[in-house]
Amino acid sequence: MSRVETANAAESRLEARQEDRRAMLTDGAISVGAQWASGWREAMRREGRAIAGGWPGTLPEARARVAAYFGAELARRRMPVMTTDELQVAVAATYEKARRDWLTHE
């Protein structure tokens, strides 16, 4: 294999790993958001409270949930910790998924 072919193969593997990471981060953030909204709905039902109004969660709560989930998940997969940009994207996706699920399941 030539040097160019070797370099191209290495670049392809790197791109595949980066895409796998992006997909894992996206899927994980959506899952965390869905579980968060579901947990709120269940807690309110147990307390006999109506599930109505705006989403009760906050961005700091989303950040804490994302940090807890991905701290464990990335360690389990032996992957580097999240970058600041990845964290911001995951927090926004988690919060939006939870809010959307809350509003559609009232």
N, C-alpha and C positions, 0 to 999 in steps of 0.2 A: 504494500500500500504506500502511495506517495505521501509526502509531507502535507500536501494540499488536501488529499483525501482524509488523512488522519485528523487534520485540523477541522475539516468539515464534519467529520463524524463526532468529534468532541463537542463542537458547537451544537450539533443536533441533539446530543444527549443532554447538554446543559439547558437548551430550550425546552426539551421535554420535561426535565425536572422542574423548571420554573413554571411551566404550564400546570403540572401536577400540583405544585404548591398553591398556585392561584386558585385552582378548582377546589382543593381541600379547604382553603381559607374561606372561599365563598360559600361552599356547602356547609361548613361548620358554623359560620355566622348566621346563616338562614335557620339552621337547626336550633341554635341557641335562642334566637328570637322567637321561634315557634314554641319552644318549650317554656320560655319566659311568659309569653301571653297565656298559654295553657295553664301554667301554674297560678297566675293571677285569677283566671276565671274559676279554677277549682277552689281556691282559697275563698273567693267571694261567695261561691255557692255554699260552701261549708258553713260560712258565717250567716247565711240567709240573706245576703245583700244582693241587690239588683246589679246586674252587669250593664251599666249604662254610663254614658258620658265619654269624655276623652280618655285617652290612654294614660294610665296612672304612673307608668314607668318614667325614669329619667335617664339622661345620657350618662351621668356618673354610674348609675346602676348597670347600664349596658356595658360600659367600660370594664367594670368589675367582673361581670359575667364572661365577657370576652377574654379577659386576662386569665381568669380561672380555667376556662375551658381550653384555651390554646396553650397556656402554660403546660398543662398536663399532656395535651395531645401532641404538641411539638416535641416534648421530651420523650414521649413514648415512641415517636417515629424517628428520634435522634436527628431532628431537624433544628436549624438555627432559630433563635427566638424571633418574634415578629419585629419588623422595622416599625418606625414611627408611622410611616405612610400606610403600611399594612394594618396596623392597629386602628388608625383613623377610618379606613375603609371598612374594616370588620365591625367596628362600633356602629358606624352609620347603617350598615346593612342589618345588623342585629336589631337596632332600635326601630328601623323602618319596618322590618318583618313583624316584630312584636306589635307595633302600633297598627299596622294593616290588619293583622289577624284579630286584634282586639276589636277594631271597628267593624269588621265583617262578621263577627260572631256575637254581636250584642244581643 
